[in-house]
Amino acid sequence: MLMEQVGRCGWFFCLSLFEAAGIQDWTDDGKTALCLRCGVDSVLPYLPVHTLDRTLPTEMHIQFFS
């Protein structure tokens, strides 16, 4: 599973950043992580193809939730 292979992840609903190891709740038969803070499934894993800071999650929040 991808989330088990990444160190950090972020959510583009509440813009939180967490260590992937801290994820406790899942949906879609364990395929989709739920945020530790807001419970929404809008997760972004940290991957070498993008920097996981507040920029990308903020842009995605505007696109999908505004």
C-alpha positions in Angstrom: 0.0 0.0 0.0 1.3 3.4 -0.9 0.7 5.1 2.4 2.9 2.5 4.2 5.8 3.5 1.9 5.7 7.3 2.5 6.9 9.2 5.5 4.6 12.2 5.5 1.2 13.0 4.1 -1.1 16.0 4.0 -4.8 16.6 3.6 -6.1 19.2 1.2 -9.4 19.7 3.1 -8.0 20.9 6.4 -4.4 21.5 5.2 -2.9 19.4 7.9 0.4 17.6 7.6 1.1 14.3 9.5 3.4 11.4 9.5 1.8 8.5 7.6 2.6 6.1 10.4 0.1 8.0 12.6 -2.9 7.2 10.4 -5.5 5.2 12.3 -8.7 5.4 10.3 -9.2 4.1 6.8 -12.1 3.8 4.3 -12.5 1.9 1.0 -11.5 -1.4 2.6 -8.3 0.1 4.0 -7.2 1.8 0.7 -7.9 5.4 1.7 -6.6 7.2 4.7 -8.8 9.5 6.8 -7.3 12.6 8.3 -6.3 12.5 12.0 -7.8 16.0 12.5 -10.9 16.4 10.3 -11.7 12.8 9.3 -11.9 13.7 5.5 -10.3 11.4 2.9 -8.6 14.1 0.9 -5.1 12.7 1.5 -1.9 13.5 -0.5 1.1 11.2 0.2 4.6 12.8 0.0 6.2 11.6 -3.2 9.5 12.8 -4.7 7.6 14.3 -7.7 6.2 17.1 -5.6 7.1 19.0 -2.4 4.6 18.5 0.4 4.3 21.9 1.9 1.1 24.0 2.2 1.2 25.2 -1.4 -0.1 22.1 -3.2 -2.8 21.2 -0.6 -4.0 24.8 -0.6 -4.3 24.9 -4.4 -6.2 21.6 -4.3 -8.4 22.8 -1.5 -9.4 25.8 -3.6 -10.0 23.6 -6.7 -12.1 20.9 -5.0 -13.7 22.5 -1.9 -14.3 26.2 -2.9 
